């Protein structure tokens, strides 16, 4: 008999809304039973699992090193006990930059990369020129894709490369001040780069970075012999749409990206060799225009493609729904259904290993709801609600 565990990263607004939770998962019913919640000091917004080496890699999405002002966040490696599901810290590394927001394990398992959301805070420095005159300079956090080597035992090695993405610095007519629809933080649109996700293609030969600060998507290639990243292409999306997360089609050269400040979905054809992105469609993922909800636009949160390649799921904040889109033979999406998430702010979704259930981590209400995946890919609520902390990311580990 196999054992299955759901490992949940918690990310929230209050100091108590943190940590990593482990649940025992019952495949027959989709039920969850809490085993432990550890490290309440960690803002574990995202994680990824090495099933073979039984390791969970987790970001600590913070902007300041312990006992310091500034300094950036952390990436952490935890050993998973296959008998109990409990986690033990192996080691951690400084991520070098503020708010590491996503992790991507390379297929070689010799590298792992994390991107950084940063924050739109700034400092003003006085500059004295050679002629004795003075001016000032406004500086922002860097946003970078940081590449780590992985040691033979699966622990985190040293940083071997950093790919920084360019900033705007407010020197253009389309720059604006906006409000982040999730955190209510000030968002300086097209001023500072904010890398929110990095996703590997099915072959792991291409990596896409979603930059919600500059409204861009970047593609990168990894030179595994040299341990170096190379940028290949850049797509400029609509103003203030905030590209958030992305997902690849399992068999077609198609990539999907949702938008945090807009209930829309972009579909791209990609060339794995050149890294070129060509947009195929740009569609709404709502059946009607909701306008502003509590003063904020309805926006996308998580995104997931079913392994069959026939269905795509997107979660929406503001209206707390999970939308279902069918995918045709070319990978183009059509909106077909929506269901209430059963909780407040469905930030992370995950399919069970057998594909029978979809789990929704509802961050603000602090619970996980479950849905049966029907034959046509649509969802039917089980009516079950499992108490959690502030679930943001859910990943399965199977023994």
C-alpha positions, -999 to 999 in steps of 0.1 A, spaced: 0 0 0 13 34 -9 12 64 14 3 99 1 9 132 18 -2 167 8 25 192 17 11 227 21 29 260 21 12 288 41 14 324 31 -6 351 48 -8 388 58 -5 382 96 26 369 114 6 338 125 -4 329 89 28 311 80 46 278 81 45 244 64 17 219 70 17 182 62 -15 162 58 -21 125 53 -42 120 22 -68 93 17 -71 86 -21 -105 68 -19 -123 98 -3 -100 127 -9 -99 134 28 -71 152 46 -58 146 81 -33 171 96 0 155 107 20 187 116 25 224 110 61 235 114 82 267 111 56 294 117 84 319 109 84 309 72 62 325 46 61 294 25 43 308 -6 56 281 -29 73 247 -28 83 218 -51 90 182 -44 118 158 -54 98 125 -52 129 103 -58 151 118 -31 122 126 -8 129 163 -4 106 193 -3 122 226 -14 105 257 0 108 294 -3 107 317 27 91 347 9 105 375 31 125 406 23 148 408 53 174 383 66 170 373 102 181 400 126 189 423 97 173 452 78 170 440 42 191 412 27 164 391 10 147 358 16 157 321 18 154 288 -1 151 258 22 155 220 17 135 196 40 138 158 42 104 141 41 101 110 64 83 85 42 68 67 72 53 97 90 54 125 64 71 148 88 97 173 76 133 178 88 154 208 77 185 198 57 198 232 50 189 267 37 205 293 15 201 330 12 182 337 -20 201 371 -23 170 391 -32 137 400 -15 106 378 -16 115 346 -34 81 337 -49 85 304 -68 107 274 -72 115 253 -102 135 221 -100 154 212 -132 149 177 -147 186 169 -140 180 176 -103 214 192 -103 199 227 -103 170 246 -88 160 281 -95 139 307 -77 125 340 -89 118 371 -68 87 393 -65 107 421 -47 87 450 -34 80 485 -49 98 503 -20 124 528 -30 153 548 -16 164 583 -27 201 589 -28 218 623 -32 245 623 -59 273 649 -60 287 655 -94 323 664 -104 313 700 -111 300 704 -76 263 703 -84 239 679 -68 210 657 -79 193 626 -67 189 590 -77 159 567 -69 168 531 -64 146 499 -63 151 463 -54 165 441 -81 144 412 -93 164 382 -104 162 345 -113 187 329 -90 201 295 -99 214 271 -72 234 239 -76 220 209 -58 244 187 -39 244 149 -43 223 143 -12 197 168 -24 207 197 -1 211 232 -15 245 241 -29 259 275 -38 244 301 -62 260 297 -96 241 323 -117 217 352 -114 196 366 -143 183 400 -134 153 414 -154 153 451 -163 134 478 -144 115 508 -158 124 533 -130 93 555 -138 108 571 -169 79 567 -193 44 579 -201 27 545 -193 41 542 -158 15 545 -130 8 538 -94 -17 510 -87 -28 489 -58 -20 452 -56 -53 434 -57 -42 407 -32 -20 425 -7 -34 461 -11 3 472 -13 12 500 -36 21 486 -70 43 507 -92 33 496 -127 62 492 -151 86 508 -127 101 478 -109 105 442 -121 86 417 -99 92 381 -110 63 361 -97 67 326 -112 92 305 -131 78 274 -149 96 246 -167 84 231 -200 75 194 -200 110 186 -213 126 212 -189 144 227 -219 127 260 -216 117 282 -186 92 310 -186 93 338 -160 61 359 -153 70 395 -144 40 411 -129 58 444 -122 67 451 -159 38 432 -175 62 409 -192 70 372 -198 106 361 -203 119 328 -216 152 313 -205 175 284 -213 198 266 -189 233 255 -198 237 226 -175 274 221 -182 283 257 -172 254 263 -148 244 295 -166 210 310 -176 204 327 -210 174 349 -218 159 340 -251 127 361 -256 104 387 -240 67 393 -245 51 426 -235 16 421 -221 -12 447 -215 -6 476 -191 -12 467 -154 -24 432 -161 2 417 -137 12 383 -153 11 360 -123 14 322 -129 17 300 -159 13 264 -170 25 243 -200 3 220 -220 15 184 -214 20 174 -251 16 205 -273 40 235 -276 15 257 -258 19 279 -227 -8 295 -206 -4 326 -184 -30 342 -162 -31 378 -149 -35 389 -113 -50 423 -120 -73 411 -148 -96 381 -151 -79 371 -184 -58 343 -199 -31 345 -225 -23 314 -246 11 312 -264 27 290 -289 64 285 -279 94 273 -298 115 253 -274 148 258 -294 146 296 -298 124 304 -268 101 325 -289 66 332 -276 38 339 -300 4 348 -286 -25 326 -299 -53 340 -279 -63 365 -251 -96 357 -235 -116 366 -204 -120 338 -177 -153 352 -164 -188 349 -179 -196 385 -172 -179 417 -162 -180 421 -124 -163 455 -124 -147 463 -90 -153 440 -61 -145 457 -28 -128 484 -48 -105 459 -66 -107 442 -100 -114 404 -102 -81 388 -109 -66 354 -114 -46 335 -88 -35 299 -96 -36 280 -129 -34 242 -136 -36 221 -167 -51 186 -164 -26 158 -174 -50 148 -202 -44 181 -219 -81 186 -223 -89 209 -194 -75 240 -177 -84 254 -143 -79 290 -131 -88 304 -96 -102 339 -92 -100 362 -62 -127 387 -55 -155 363 -65 -138 332 -51 -144 309 -80 -126 281 -99 -132 284 -136 -130 254 -160 -118 258 -196 -118 231 -222 -88 228 -245 -92 219 -282 -68 199 -303 -46 229 -308 -46 237 -271 -69 268 -274 -91 274 -244 -128 279 -241 -146 289 -209 -172 262 -200 -179 264 -163 -172 279 -129 -178 267 -94 -175 285 -60 -142 276 -43 -159 271 -10 -135 295 8 -120 329 7 -92 336 -18 -84 303 -36 -46 310 -39 -34 275 -48 -49 244 -65 -36 209 -70 -48 177 -85 -45 144 -65 -20 119 -79 -48 98 -94 -65 129 -109 -98 121 -91 -99 152 -69 -89 188 -71 -78 206 -39 -82 243 -34 -62 261 -8 -83 291 4 -58 314 19 -79 340 37 -105 316 52 -77 292 61 -91 260 47 -88 235 19 -119 224 -1 -121 194 -24 -138 187 -57 -145 156 -77 -130 159 -112 -158 146 -136 -152 128 -168 -155 159 -189 -131 178 -166 -157 198 -148 -157 200 -110 -183 190 -84 -178 200 -48 -175 173 -23 -189 197 3 -159 189 26 -138 216 42 -105 208 59 -91 233 84 -57 247 75 -36 278 83 -33 300 52 -28 275 23 -10 290 -7 7 260 -24 -2 224 -23 20 195 -36 17 158 -32 43 133 -21 37 96 -27 57 68 -10 
